[in-house]
Amino acid sequence: MSDDLVPDALWERIAPLLPPRPPRRRRYPGRLPTDDRAALRGIVYVLCKNVSWRDVPAERTGCSGVTAWRRLGDWTEAGVWPRLHEVLLAELRKAGLLDMDDCAIDGSHVRALKRGAHTGPSPVDRVRPGSKHHLIVDRHGTPLAVSLTGGNRHDVTQLTPLLDTIPRVRGLVGRPRHRPGRLFADRGYDYDKYRRILRARSITPHIARRGVPHGSGLGKTRWVVERTFAWLHPLKRLRIRIRIRIRYEIHADLHLGLLQLACNIICLRRLRTSF
């Protein structure tokens, strides 16, 4: 069985975080449960290839798409992906690859073909429902926190929830790091109220002003969050099609779980390619 979808580096970190399976019944135990690594292989296959769950090739992944879909729901509900994210961020910080002195925040609209929870009318085309991915990254573009909202939610409404979602990153002696030093954002976050909120949290805001000509210089630091969105595109379940990002999952929790898994894969790639 090929493990190009779930390398050992990913499996070794995620295996201890998976919830234990319930014990099998002594009488009428039924079929043996599918191996967790095979289920993860099926999840990653859907994330990378963007096939329907029913079309997951069992001969390649070792499990059916329905089983992978169920495990995705179980593991998302159990909080596996945020805990994996915390582990990876700690490793990055220990290796000196995490820089939270300068962070950037932004949102990206995605079409929701099947509607579902956390959808709303697009701000530019209200006929087309969609969702928004909100992301905060460090100086290198490493995802620190991600959220999912309806497409009609303003980006600035997710500023404090994203900051609250950043885990306490360990990895070095001393207090865990959970707060950016400076936060860079575009004109969509230009509200004095939120500048005061950031300063109250000891975060220096660098937010572009509305009505001011372009060329403020913030793009030299803020571009990393746009690059992180671009890193998500090769994962076809989240990619752009005809210049439009498309959300395929009708269940908001499953879509968020896939988005969190994608961010974890980005963190792992950065950890592996930096040595």
N, C-alpha and C positions, 0 to 999 in steps of 0.2 A: 504494500500500500504506500503510495507516494505521500510524503509529508511536506510537499512544497507549499501547501496552503496553511498548515499549522507547524511552523518550525519548532524545534526543541526549545529555543529561547522563549517563545511565547507560551508553550505548554508548561514548561517548568515553573513559570510565574503564575499561571492561572489555575493550575491543578489544585494547589492548597486552598484556593479561595472558593472552590465550588461547594455548594451545599451537599451534605451527605444524602444518599438515596435512602428512602424508607426500606426497612428490612422486608425481604420477600416472605410471602405466606408459606407456612410449612405444608399446607394442603392446597392443592391447585395453585402452585406458584406462578403458572403462566410462562410466557417466553422470557428468556434472559433479557435484561434491559440493554439498550444500545450503549456501547462504550462512549464515555464523555468526550474523548478526543475525537472520535468519529463525528459526534454531534457538532462539536466546535468546527470541525472541517466542513460540515455542511453549511453552517452559518457563514463562515468566511467565504465559501464558494458563492453563496447568494450575494454577499456583500461585494465580491469582486466581479462576478459575471452577470449579475442582475437578471437571473432567470427566476421564474416563479418557483415557489416552494415545492410544488408538485413535480417540477421538472429537474430537481436535483438528482444527478446520476448516482445511484446507490453504489454502483460498481467502482466509482472513483472515490467517493467520500466515506463509504462504509455505513451509511445510514440513509433513511428516507428523508425527504424534505419535510414531511409532516413532523417527524421526530425532532429534526433540527429546529423547526418553528416552535415546537413546544418547549424545548430546552432554552431557546432564546427568551421566551416569556418567563420561564422559571428563574433563570439566572439574572434577568433584568430585575424581576421582583425581589430577588435576594440581594441586590446591590453589588453584584460581582464586578461590574465594569468600573464603578467609582473606586472600589477598593484596589483593583488592578492599577488604575490610574495613579493612586496614591503611592503604590509600590514603585512604579516606574519613575515617577517624579523624584522620589527619594533617591533612587539609583542615579538619576541624572544629576541631582544636586551633589551627591557624594563624589561623582566623577568630575565635578566642575563644569558641567554642561548646561546648567540651568541658571539663568540670569533674570531675576525678578526686579532688578532696579528700574528697568524700562519695560513697560508692558503696553500692549495695544488692544483695543476692543473694536468690534464691528459686528454688523448683522448682514445676513444674506437671505434673499427671498427664494423659496422653492415652490414650484407648482405642486398641488396635491390633486392628482388625477382622480383619486377615489374619495376625496373629501376626508371625513373622519374628524376625530378630536384634534384640537389645536390647529384649526384651519380658519381662514377668514379671507375676505376679498382682497385682492392685490391692490396696493396703493396706486398702481399705474394702470391697471385693467381690472375693474371691480367685477367683471363677469367671470374671471378666472380665480377660483379659490386657491389658496396656498398657505404655506407655513413659513416661518423664519428660523434660521439657524443663527444663534448668537454665540460669539466666541471671544474669549480673551486669551492672549498668548504672551509669552515672555519675549525678551529681546531677539531670540533666535527663531521665533515662530512656534515654539513648543506649546501645544494646547494646555492651558491651565484650568479652564472651565468652559462648559458648553451647555446651552439650553435650547429648548424648542417652544415656540409660541405660534399663535395664529399670524397669518400674513398681514393682518391689519394692525398689529401691535407696533408701537413706536419703539425704535431701537433703545432709546434712553430709558425706557421702563425696565429694561433688563440689566441696567448698570449695577445697581446694588445687589440684585439676586445673583449675578455672576460673581461679584466680589465675595459674597457670602458662601458661594459654592466652592471657591478655591480651597483645596484641602490644606491642612497643616503639614507642610513638606518637611520631613526629617532628612536624615542622611549625613548631617554634620553635628558636631558637638554644640550644644546650646539650644536656644529656643527654636522650635519649628518655624519656618518661614511661611506666612500665609497672606502677606500684604505686599502689593507692588510699591516700589518707591515713587515712580512717576507713571502716569497713565496717559496715553496718547489716543485721541479720538477725533473723528471728523465733525463736520458742522451739525450733524444730526444730534449730537450730544451737547450742543451749545446752550446750556441753561445754567444761570448763576446758582440756582438751587442745588444742582448736582455738583457744581464746583465746591460749594460749601460742604456738601456731604463728603466729598473726597478729602477735603482739608481736615474735616473733623476726624477722619480715619488716618490722618498723617500720610495721605497720598497727595502728591503734587499733581494737579491737573494740567495737561497740555491739550487743550481742545480748540480746534479751529473756530474762528468767529464767523457767523453768518454775515453776508454782505461785504466781507473783506476779500479783495482779489486773491486768486490762487498764488501760491509761491511763498507761503508762510514758513516752509522748511519742515513742517511736521511730517510730510510724506517720506522723508528720509528715514524716519523711525517707524511710521505707521504702516508702511508697505508690507511688513512681515505678516500681518494678519491676513492680507489679501493673498499672500503666497501660501499660507496655511489652508485657506479655502481652496486654492489651486491644487494642493497636495491631496485633497479629498476627492478630486475629480476622477483620478484613475480607478477609484473604488466605485464601480459603475452604478451601484445602488444609490449613490449620492451624487453622481456626476452631472455635468451639463449636457443636455441634448438640444441641439439647435439653439444654443446660447441660453437655454432655460434649464435651471436645475429642477429636477422632478422628484417628488416624494411619491413612492409607490405603496408604502405601508399604510393601511387604513387605521391601524392601531397606533396611537401616538406613542405609547410606551415602547413598542417594538421598534419604531423608527428612531426614537431617542436612544434605545439600546444599541442599535446598529451605528448610530452617530458616535456614541461613546466608545464603542469598540474600534471604530475607525481612528478616533483620536489616540487610543491606546496603541494602535499599530504604528501611527506616526511617531509617538514617543519611543517605541521599541526600535524603529528603524534609525532614529537619531542616536540612540544608545549604541546600537550595533555598528553603525557606520563611522562612529567617531573614534574608534580604536584602530 
